[in-house]
Amino acid sequence: MKYLSLLSLAALTALSAGAYAGDGAKLFAEKTCTACHGKEGNKPLMPDYPKIAGQNKAYIEKQMADIKSGKRANGNSAAMQGVMVLVSDADIKDLADYVSKLKP
């Protein structure tokens, strides 16, 4: 009985944590991505900002990680560096997954 209770508690904990994890759409709005890239990632604020909707997931992850670490510091990446302090590595994966599925 004690084993079953621990198992149930572990399952409930995982479910409640999972309810908040992996929501790329929510992160896209909360982390202010929409301000520069548009609500659907395809209408940037400035003409030289990238349209990111439908980009390759691995490419998006790499660019965001490189901007966050400072490895990429060219072009408009300086504008993103201020935002990237708000984004965790898990957020990067969730955002990349979400953006890669948006319609260009």
Secondary structure as UniProt FT lines:
FT   HELIX           2..18
FT   TURN            19..22
FT   HELIX           24..30
FT   TURN            31..32
FT   HELIX           33..37
FT   TURN            39..40
FT   TURN            47..48
FT   TURN            53..54
FT   HELIX           57..69
FT   TURN            75..76
FT   HELIX           77..84
FT   TURN            85..86
FT   HELIX           89..100
//
